Amino acid sequence: MKINDPETIKRVLKECSTIAVVGLSSKPNRPSYGVSQYLQSVGYRIIPVNPNEVEVLGEKAYPDLLSIPVKVDAVDIFRRPEHVLPIVEQAIEVGARAIWMQEGVVNEEAARRALDAGLLVVMNRCMLKEHLRLRLEKAANAG
């Protein structure tokens, strides 16, 4: 699979129900909060990963991916590109199936490392926007 391949995006959104959101803030005006709130509202389990938070959106927050006691399907990253590689390394270590780097987050080395480890990779895309786009396509095709 290639980075940002339409089929990769569909698979992540369809097959990954538990999403660790790295950089999730409890501040409602932050993009990480809005995206996570939306994903939660459409049925995804959100696990906040932020050492500065205790709880976000009713879910216990964890300082890093290695501290999460349940299986994570996908890791949604809201961090600056220079902080992504260690997050990807942890995602590989915990057995995540996918890495999703939000809009503005581009790290080719981290993406390559994730691909080489067999993970699905989406980069510089918004999970909320892609989910809405697929819902609209599905509705259009049904009608």
C-alpha positions, -999 to 999 in steps of 0.1 A, spaced: 0 0 0 11 35 -7 9 66 15 -24 84 11 -37 58 -13 -76 61 -14 -79 24 -5 -55 29 25 -77 58 37 -109 37 34 -93 7 52 -81 28 81 -115 44 85 -134 11 81 -111 -13 100 -96 7 128 -121 14 156 -97 23 185 -77 54 178 -49 68 200 -48 105 194 -13 118 201 -14 155 211 -51 155 220 -58 186 240 -88 193 264 -91 228 249 -123 228 227 -108 253 203 -79 230 193 -82 210 161 -73 178 179 -103 182 202 -128 189 174 -116 160 152 -116 136 182 -150 147 193 -164 141 158 -147 106 156 -161 97 190 -196 108 179 -195 84 149 -185 54 169 -147 54 172 -131 48 206 -107 77 212 -77 73 236 -60 106 244 -22 106 244 -8 137 261 14 138 292 -2 172 301 -38 158 303 -56 135 328 -88 130 309 -102 143 275 -137 137 261 -145 113 290 -115 91 283 -84 86 305 -53 102 290 -20 85 288 15 100 286 26 79 256 15 49 234 34 24 255 13 32 286 -21 24 270 -34 -9 284 -56 -18 255 -49 -26 218 -48 4 196 -57 1 159 -46 35 146 -25 63 158 -37 98 148 -9 123 152 -14 160 161 23 169 167 49 188 148 67 168 121 100 167 140 83 148 169 67 121 147 94 95 144 95 84 180 57 82 180 58 59 149 84 37 167 61 34 196 31 26 173 51 -2 157 61 -15 192 25 -16 204 12 -33 172 -9 -5 158 -22 -12 123 -21 24 110 -5 58 114 -24 89 104 -6 122 104 -30 152 104 -30 181 80 3 200 82 21 169 96 46 156 71 75 134 80 88 112 51 112 93 73 86 83 98 61 74 70 87 52 54 95 35 87 58 28 93 54 14 58 84 -8 61 69 -22 93 37 -30 75 15 -2 88 -11 17 67 1 53 64 -19 85 58 0 118 59 -10 154 58 -48 146 58 -76 153 82 -93 122 95 -126 141 101 -126 155 65 -118 121 50 -145 104 70 -170 130 59 -159 128 23 -164 90 23 -198 93 40 -209 118 13 -196 95 -15 -214 65 0 -247 86 3 -243 98 -33 -237 63 -46 -267 50 -26 -290 76 -41 
